[in-house]
Amino acid sequence: MTSITRSDSILVRFFLAILLLATCSGRGRASGVDDRRVAAVYVTNWTSNSVSRFELTAGGFLKLLEVVPAPAGSANALGAALSRDKRSLYVAQWGSGSLSLFQVKRDGSLVAAANVSAAPPSPTDSAQVVISPDGRRAYLTNFNAGGAGTLSIYDLSRTPRAIATIPTGGEGAAGVAISVDGRTLYVAHMTSGDVTAFRIRTDGSLTRLGSWIAGRGTFVVAVSPDSRRLWAANAISNDIARFRILPGGRLSPDGPPTPVNGDGPRGIVVAPGGRVLYVALYADGDGPGAVAAFRVGRSGALEPLQPPVLTGGNGAEAIGLLATAAGSSLRTLIKVSRKEA
């Protein structure tokens, strides 16, 4: 069974890669290729502090195109988010407690542009980043060695600029998600096992709405496409907590947690239609990684679709749903990592 200690960077650091689909802008070139239909997958590399770019073909296959080192002054690339216009990739830097910017060129290639330290009080162990739907703000969670969690806010209107670092009200801030309407932000706390909700004001500042117990080891959260439901993956109690999202963004527990029938749920994602939920199972990093699939009922209750499916590797964590360039099929990509000694 997984357990938490204050020095337990292993529990979060193996959230090694966030898989992102970038449909690059721009019109066709002389070759006749329409760049808007060229899909790229970006994967962060924690140890080498770099980002790998893959081509995602119409058949769903991946081809490595480049590995780009992160900007100077950064360390241990972790969570990542792509801007809505697909022109910028933002990366949470675990080792330096900062946010890195990569420019995305028309062909999907990357240029390491800048590393921006968070506003004081200086955080450590930056885990995940999300971008507001209007593209004006970035919100960076800071695990802070499992202690009091913080959230760093950046202005993205021009060059990224640190605005503030605020307490999240829980311990071990890890996963983060924003509602579809961009009005509410949710933070998962791994140490304290809860989810905190914030109202996003028009200027991008945050007002804390409250915190709700989710389970043991709350690692990541996911919001339904209609912003009516939230699910939280609990990596120690091995279950999924579900909540109704009330008007105004507050949460209301919605029934008992759903067992995942596996060990260490560390990644969670909802299919675009909102009818299926996928969960990556870490299994202590040494055991076989797996993915569990659940049907989402009208009430938000989860029903297993089948027993967890092995990934073929150890320590499944990051999970992303990626549409092929042709848009004709949907594939699930699982980042598999092996626990370090």
C-alpha positions as CSV (number, residue, x, y, z in Angstrom):
1,M,0.0,0.0,0.0
2,T,1.1,3.5,-0.7
3,S,1.8,5.8,2.2
4,I,2.7,9.5,2.7
5,T,5.6,11.1,4.5
6,R,6.5,14.8,4.5
7,S,9.7,14.0,2.5
8,D,7.8,11.8,0.1
9,S,8.7,13.5,-3.2
10,I,8.4,10.1,-4.9
11,L,4.6,10.1,-4.5
12,V,4.2,13.3,-6.6
13,R,7.3,13.4,-8.7
14,F,6.3,10.4,-10.8
15,F,3.4,12.4,-12.1
16,L,6.1,12.6,-14.8
17,A,4.3,13.6,-17.9
18,I,1.2,15.4,-19.0
19,L,0.1,14.4,-22.4
20,L,-1.3,17.2,-24.5
21,L,-2.8,17.3,-28.0
22,A,-1.8,20.4,-30.0
23,T,-3.6,21.0,-33.3
24,C,-1.2,23.5,-34.8
25,S,-2.5,26.7,-36.4
26,G,-1.6,27.8,-39.8
27,R,-2.6,26.9,-43.3
28,G,-1.1,24.4,-45.7
29,R,2.4,24.6,-46.9
30,A,3.9,23.9,-50.3
31,S,3.7,20.2,-49.5
32,G,0.0,20.5,-49.2
33,V,-0.1,19.6,-45.5
34,D,-2.7,21.5,-43.5
35,D,-0.8,22.4,-40.3
36,R,-4.1,22.7,-38.4
37,R,-4.5,18.9,-38.8
38,V,-1.0,18.0,-37.7
39,A,-1.3,16.7,-34.1
40,A,1.6,16.8,-31.6
41,V,2.0,15.2,-28.2
42,Y,4.2,16.9,-25.7
43,V,5.6,14.9,-22.8
44,T,7.6,16.4,-19.9
45,N,10.7,14.6,-18.6
46,W,11.3,15.0,-14.9
47,T,14.9,13.9,-14.6
48,S,16.4,15.4,-17.7
49,N,14.2,18.5,-17.4
50,S,13.1,18.6,-21.0
51,V,10.0,18.2,-23.1
52,S,9.7,15.6,-25.9
53,R,7.6,16.3,-28.9
54,F,5.9,13.4,-30.8
55,E,4.0,13.4,-34.0
56,L,0.5,11.8,-33.6
57,T,-0.5,10.2,-36.8
58,A,-4.0,9.5,-38.1
59,G,-3.6,5.9,-37.0
60,G,-2.8,7.0,-33.5
61,F,0.9,6.1,-33.6
62,L,3.7,8.2,-32.1
63,K,6.9,9.3,-33.7
64,L,9.6,11.1,-31.6
65,L,10.5,14.4,-33.3
66,E,12.6,16.3,-30.8
67,V,13.6,16.7,-27.2
68,V,13.9,20.3,-26.0
69,P,15.7,21.2,-22.8
70,A,13.8,23.5,-20.4
71,P,14.9,27.1,-20.0
72,A,17.9,27.9,-17.8
73,G,17.1,28.3,-14.1
74,S,14.4,25.6,-14.1
75,A,14.6,22.0,-12.7
76,N,12.5,18.9,-13.0
77,A,9.7,19.5,-15.5
78,L,6.4,18.1,-14.2
79,G,2.8,19.1,-15.0
80,A,2.1,21.0,-18.2
81,A,-0.7,23.0,-19.9
82,L,-1.1,24.2,-23.5
83,S,-2.6,27.6,-24.1
84,R,-5.9,27.8,-25.9
85,D,-4.4,29.3,-29.0
86,K,-1.8,26.4,-29.1
87,R,1.0,28.9,-29.2
88,S,2.5,28.4,-25.7
89,L,3.3,25.4,-23.5
90,Y,3.6,26.1,-19.8
91,V,5.4,23.7,-17.5
92,A,5.4,23.4,-13.7
93,Q,9.0,23.0,-12.5
94,W,9.1,20.8,-9.4
95,G,12.8,21.3,-8.6
96,S,12.9,25.1,-9.0
97,G,9.4,26.1,-7.8
98,S,8.8,28.0,-11.0
99,L,6.9,28.2,-14.3
100,S,8.6,27.6,-17.7
101,L,7.4,28.9,-21.0
102,F,7.9,27.1,-24.3
103,Q,6.8,28.8,-27.6
104,V,5.0,26.5,-30.0
105,K,5.8,27.2,-33.6
106,R,3.4,26.7,-36.5
107,D,4.8,23.2,-37.2
108,G,4.4,22.2,-33.5
109,S,8.1,22.5,-32.7
110,L,9.2,24.1,-29.4
111,V,11.4,26.9,-28.4
112,A,12.4,27.2,-24.7
113,A,11.6,30.9,-24.0
114,A,11.7,31.7,-20.3
115,N,11.6,30.5,-16.7
116,V,9.7,32.7,-14.2
117,S,10.0,32.3,-10.5
118,A,6.8,32.4,-8.4
119,A,5.9,35.4,-6.3
120,P,6.9,35.2,-2.6
121,P,6.6,33.3,-0.4
122,S,8.9,31.2,-2.6
123,P,7.3,27.7,-3.1
124,T,8.9,24.3,-3.6
125,D,7.8,21.2,-5.5
126,S,5.6,22.9,-8.1
127,A,3.4,20.1,-9.3
128,Q,0.7,21.1,-11.8
129,V,-0.4,24.1,-13.8
130,V,-3.7,25.1,-15.5
131,I,-4.5,28.0,-17.7
132,S,-7.7,30.1,-17.5
133,P,-10.1,29.6,-20.5
134,D,-9.4,33.2,-21.5
135,G,-5.7,32.6,-21.5
136,R,-4.9,35.5,-19.2
137,R,-3.8,33.6,-16.0
138,A,-1.8,30.5,-15.1
139,Y,-2.3,28.8,-11.7
140,L,0.5,26.7,-10.3
141,T,0.1,24.2,-7.4
142,N,3.0,23.8,-5.0
143,F,3.3,20.6,-3.0
144,N,5.8,22.2,-0.6
145,A,7.2,18.8,0.7
146,G,3.7,17.7,1.7
147,G,3.2,20.7,4.1
148,A,1.0,23.7,3.7
149,G,0.1,23.9,0.1
150,T,0.2,27.1,-2.0
151,L,-1.0,28.3,-5.4
152,S,1.1,30.7,-7.5
153,I,-0.7,33.0,-9.9
154,Y,0.8,34.3,-13.1
155,D,-0.3,37.0,-15.5
156,L,0.0,35.7,-19.1
157,S,-1.3,38.8,-21.0
158,R,2.2,39.3,-22.4
159,T,5.4,37.8,-21.0
160,P,4.5,35.6,-18.0
161,R,4.7,37.6,-14.8
162,A,4.3,36.3,-11.2
163,I,1.5,38.1,-9.4
164,A,1.0,36.3,-6.1
165,T,1.4,33.0,-4.1
166,I,-1.4,32.2,-1.8
167,P,-2.2,29.4,0.7
168,T,-4.6,26.8,-0.6
169,G,-6.0,25.8,2.8
170,G,-4.7,22.2,2.7
171,E,-1.5,20.2,2.8
172,G,0.4,18.8,-0.2
173,A,-1.3,20.7,-3.1
174,A,-1.0,18.5,-6.1
175,G,-3.7,18.3,-8.9
176,V,-5.7,21.2,-10.1
177,A,-8.6,21.8,-12.5
178,I,-10.8,24.7,-13.7
179,S,-14.5,24.5,-14.5
180,V,-15.5,24.8,-18.1
181,D,-16.9,28.3,-17.6
182,G,-13.6,29.4,-16.1
183,R,-15.2,30.7,-12.9
184,T,-14.1,28.0,-10.3
185,L,-10.7,26.4,-9.6
186,Y,-10.3,23.2,-7.6
187,V,-7.1,22.0,-5.9
188,A,-6.4,18.4,-4.7
189,H,-4.4,18.0,-1.5
190,M,-2.6,14.8,-1.1
191,T,-1.5,15.1,2.5
192,S,-4.7,16.4,4.0
193,G,-6.9,14.4,1.6
194,D,-9.3,17.1,0.6
195,V,-10.4,19.4,-2.3
196,T,-10.5,23.2,-2.0
197,A,-12.6,25.3,-4.3
198,F,-11.8,28.9,-5.3
199,R,-13.9,31.5,-7.1
200,I,-12.0,33.1,-9.9
201,R,-12.7,36.8,-10.0
202,T,-12.7,38.8,-13.2
203,D,-9.2,40.1,-12.5
204,G,-7.9,36.5,-12.1
205,S,-7.6,36.7,-8.3
206,L,-9.1,34.0,-6.1
207,T,-11.6,33.8,-3.3
208,R,-11.6,30.6,-1.3
209,L,-15.0,28.9,-1.2
210,G,-14.2,26.1,1.2
211,S,-12.6,22.6,1.4
212,W,-14.2,19.2,1.4
213,I,-12.8,15.8,2.6
214,A,-12.3,13.5,-0.3
215,G,-10.3,10.5,1.0
216,R,-6.8,9.5,1.8
217,G,-4.1,10.7,-0.6
218,T,-6.2,12.9,-2.8
219,F,-4.0,13.3,-5.8
220,V,-5.9,14.7,-8.8
221,V,-9.3,16.0,-9.7
222,A,-11.4,16.0,-12.9
223,V,-14.5,18.1,-13.7
224,S,-17.3,16.9,-16.0
225,P,-17.7,18.6,-19.4
226,D,-20.9,20.3,-18.1
227,S,-19.2,21.4,-14.9
228,R,-21.9,19.7,-12.7
229,R,-19.7,16.9,-11.3
230,L,-16.2,16.6,-9.8
231,W,-14.3,13.4,-9.2
232,A,-11.2,13.1,-7.0
233,A,-8.7,10.2,-7.2
234,N,-7.5,9.1,-3.7
235,A,-4.1,7.4,-4.1
236,I,-4.0,5.8,-0.6
237,S,-7.7,4.8,0.1
238,N,-7.8,3.5,-3.5
239,D,-11.1,5.0,-4.5
240,I,-12.8,7.8,-6.4
241,A,-14.8,10.4,-4.4
242,R,-17.6,12.2,-6.3
243,F,-19.1,15.6,-5.7
244,R,-21.9,17.6,-7.1
245,I,-20.9,21.1,-8.1
246,L,-23.4,23.5,-6.7
247,P,-24.3,26.9,-8.3
248,G,-21.5,29.2,-7.3
249,G,-18.9,26.4,-7.4
250,R,-19.1,24.9,-4.0
251,L,-19.0,21.1,-3.6
252,S,-21.5,18.7,-2.1
253,P,-20.4,15.0,-1.5
254,D,-22.5,12.8,-3.7
255,G,-22.6,9.2,-2.2
256,P,-19.9,6.9,-1.0
257,P,-16.6,6.7,-2.8
258,T,-16.1,4.1,-5.6
259,P,-13.4,1.5,-5.2
260,V,-11.0,1.4,-8.2
261,N,-10.3,-2.3,-7.7
262,G,-6.6,-1.6,-7.9
263,D,-3.8,0.3,-6.1
264,G,-2.8,3.9,-6.2
265,P,-5.1,5.9,-8.5
266,R,-2.9,8.8,-9.7
267,G,-4.4,10.0,-12.9
268,I,-8.0,10.7,-13.8
269,V,-9.7,12.0,-17.0
270,V,-13.2,12.2,-18.3
271,A,-14.0,11.4,-21.9
272,P,-15.3,14.4,-23.9
273,G,-18.9,13.2,-23.8
274,G,-18.7,12.9,-20.1
275,R,-20.0,9.3,-20.1
276,V,-16.8,7.4,-19.3
277,L,-14.1,8.0,-16.7
278,Y,-10.6,6.6,-16.9
279,V,-8.2,6.1,-14.0
280,A,-4.5,5.3,-14.0
281,L,-3.3,3.0,-11.3
282,Y,0.2,3.5,-9.9
283,A,0.6,0.3,-7.9
284,D,3.5,1.6,-5.7
285,G,5.5,2.1,-8.9
286,D,6.9,-1.4,-8.6
287,G,3.7,-3.3,-9.4
288,P,2.1,-3.5,-12.9
289,G,0.5,-0.3,-13.9
290,A,-3.1,-0.5,-15.1
291,V,-6.1,1.6,-16.3
292,A,-9.6,1.3,-14.9
293,A,-12.6,2.4,-16.9
294,F,-16.0,3.4,-15.4
295,R,-19.3,4.3,-16.9
296,V,-20.7,7.6,-15.6
297,G,-24.4,7.3,-14.7
298,R,-26.9,10.1,-15.0
299,S,-26.5,10.6,-11.2
300,G,-22.7,10.8,-11.5
301,A,-22.3,7.3,-10.0
302,L,-19.5,5.2,-11.4
303,E,-19.9,1.7,-12.6
304,P,-16.9,-0.4,-13.7
305,L,-16.9,-1.2,-17.4
306,Q,-14.4,-4.0,-17.0
307,P,-11.5,-5.2,-14.7
308,P,-8.5,-2.9,-14.8
309,V,-6.4,-3.4,-17.9
310,L,-2.6,-3.7,-17.5
311,T,-0.5,-1.0,-19.3
312,G,2.5,-3.3,-19.9
313,G,4.7,-1.2,-17.6
314,N,5.1,-0.2,-14.0
315,G,3.7,2.8,-12.2
316,A,1.0,4.2,-14.4
317,E,0.3,7.8,-13.5
318,A,-0.4,10.5,-16.1
319,I,-3.3,9.8,-18.4
320,G,-4.6,11.7,-21.3
321,L,-7.3,11.2,-23.9
322,L,-6.1,12.2,-27.4
323,A,-8.0,12.5,-30.6
324,T,-6.2,11.5,-33.8
325,A,-5.4,14.2,-36.3
326,A,-8.3,13.0,-38.5
327,G,-10.6,13.1,-35.5
328,S,-12.1,9.8,-36.4
329,S,-11.1,7.9,-33.3
330,L,-10.1,8.4,-29.7
331,R,-7.2,6.8,-28.0
332,T,-6.0,6.6,-24.5
333,L,-2.3,7.2,-23.8
334,I,-0.8,6.2,-20.5
335,K,2.5,7.5,-19.2
336,V,4.2,4.6,-17.4
337,S,7.1,5.3,-15.0
338,R,9.3,3.1,-12.9
339,K,9.9,3.9,-9.2
340,E,13.4,5.0,-8.4
341,A,15.4,3.6,-5.6
